[in-house]
Amino acid sequence: MTFSLGIVGAGQFSGQFAALFQAHPGVRDVYVTDLLPDRAERLAAAQGLAGTFPSYEAMLESPAVDAVAVFTQRWTHGPLVLQGLGAGKHVYSAVPMAVTTEEIAAIIDAVRATGLTYMMGETSQYNPATVHARNQIAQGAFGRLFYAEGDYVHDMDLGFYDAYRYSGGENWRTTASYPPLLYPTHSVGGVLGAWRTHAVSVSAIGVRDDRGDGVFDRSVSQFDNDVSNATALFEVAGGGSFRTNEFRRVGYPSHIRESRFRFFGTEASMEQLATVALWQDKNGVKDISELLEPKATLSPDDPSLAHVAPELRAAFTSGSAPVHDRSRLPREFDHLHNGHEGSHHFLVDDFVTAVTTRSLPSVNAWTAARYTLPGIIAHESARQGGVRLAIPDFGDAPEG
């Protein structure tokens, strides 16, 4: 069985995924649409896609499209996903899943009612540190896991200004103020992608920005947001906690590693920093940096990345790490670009496999809710000065 796919949004990120979807043997044709038609036309021409649509609505009405992949602005995902499911299309969505509890609940209801495939493409699901921790947890190597940390530390100066200008046009400052805790899935998903639990409460603190350049300015912000850095402490089901950091003003080399993780158990622990990763137990310390280090598959100077800020190109060039098991991937991917520490190949294959076999993908709607909703509630906690708030849970994905 094969299916056709429509790419929604022809920005800097979607082109990388369009090539992978087109190469996958489970995908027949790939189309694209964008609010700026010339961007869609350029992407279709550059990659030899099956064609373009003048609008998302036209794409959804077409019987030639079986599924859609949403790569649009962060706060637009929820409504676009619901439109896609409502039109009878399987949906792959970039992160985050949505920006409100109500949108998340509606997506889960729609998936349950339609039986269609929904997947959120969280790159941290296949971050090498998360993969290794997941494997070690499955083997019981940590003993009882009781605490973890996940950081998404990406300074605005390292490419984000250029990215927001590219996507936001003349009024880019209004959206560059996007609240850090409403983009939580890289940090939360990296922790919960290994630790099979979910957050039940949170207390969060935000730091008001003081750059004074119109970004993170409440009088300018579409989101009424003046916070650029935030920290959240979560309680988890079954006992224990984890802490996440979402930093947008930070002296840290995010172009080397923007997401990093630590896990602590009664028998062993694991810690990852920018250039080193360690496994520790009561007997000593083992350097596991090489095991978690992806090998570049594309030069940062490759012409295909000319439109991407130099500081952001690492997210598009990294290949697999030794900890990744590539045996399940189609051989068509062996010499294609990868990205975000080796995750892109696995995410595309997860979605295609789920659609073609009618199985649940790794980050299905219920899992996506557990990666996204904690940040939404943490944002509200920070707005209330750190008050501890309960986090709703939609339960586990249904079996079968």
C-alpha positions, 0 to 999 in steps of 0.5 A: 500500500502507498499513499499520497501526501500534501505538504502544508507550508513551504518554509525552511523546514518543510523542504527537508522533509518533503525530500524524505517523504518523496523518497520513502517507498510507502509514499506515492506522490508529494504535493505542496501548498503555501500562503505564498504561492511562489514558495510552493512553486519553487519547492515543487520545481526544486524537488520535482514534486507532483504539483502544488495546490492554490490553498490548503482548502483546495488540497483537502478537497482533492481526492489525489491527497490521502494525508497532509504534513503541516509545517506552518507557524507554531500557533496554527497547528491545532486548527490546521490539524483539525481541518485535515482530520475533518476532511478525512486525511491522515495528519503529520504535524510539526511541533507543537501539537497545539497551544491550548488544552481545548485544541488538544482535546479536540484533536484527540476526539477527532482521531478517536472518532475518525480512526485516522492517523495523527502523529506529531514530529517531535525530534527529541523522540529520536535524540540520541540521549533519549534513545540511549536512556530509553534503552537503558530504562528498558533494561532496568539499568537505572534502577528506579528512575526518580528525576530527570532534566531536559533543556531546550537552550537556543539563543535568539541571536543564533539564527532565530531572528533570521528565521522569524523575519523569514516567516513573519514578514514586516511584523515579525516581532509580533510573533518572535515573542512566542512564549518559550513554554508554549514550545515545550516538546523538545525538552519535555518530549526528550524526557518522557520519550525515555521515561514512561510516565506523565506529568501531573502538576507543575510550578514554573518561573519566567524571566522577563526579557530586557533586551529592549529591541521590540521582541518579547515586548508585551506592547508588541507581542501577539501573545502578550508575552515578555518572557524569554527564559523559563524553568518548569518543575514537574511532578510525575505519575508514580512518584518523582519529578523532572525539570525543563529549561526553555531559554531564548537568551542564553550564553550557550552554543546551541548550534552545537547541541540545542537539546540536552538531557539528564536522568537519575536513578537509584542505581545509575545516572546519565548526564549530557552537556554540549560536548560530553555525555557521561554514564555514572553508577556507584563504581565510576564514570564512563564517557559515552559521548561517541555513542551519542554523537551524530555524524554529519551527512551534509555540509553546512555550506551545501547550496540547498541550505543557502536560505537558512541562517548559518547558526541554524544549519546544524539542525539540517545536517546531522546524521545518525549516531551509533546508538541509532538502529537504522536497520528498520529504515528504508534503504532509500534513506541511506544516502539522504540528508538527515537532521536534528541529531538523526531524528528526521529519517525515523520520524518520516518512517514512523508516520509512513509505517503507521499510515500504511499498516494502520498502526499507532505511530510513536508520537500519536495523539495521546503521547503528543498531548503528554509532550505538549500540554505540560508546557501549556499549563507551565506557561499559565503557572509562570503567568501566575507567579509560579503557583503549582497547577494540576496538568490534565491527562487524556490517558494512554493511547487505545490498544489495537 
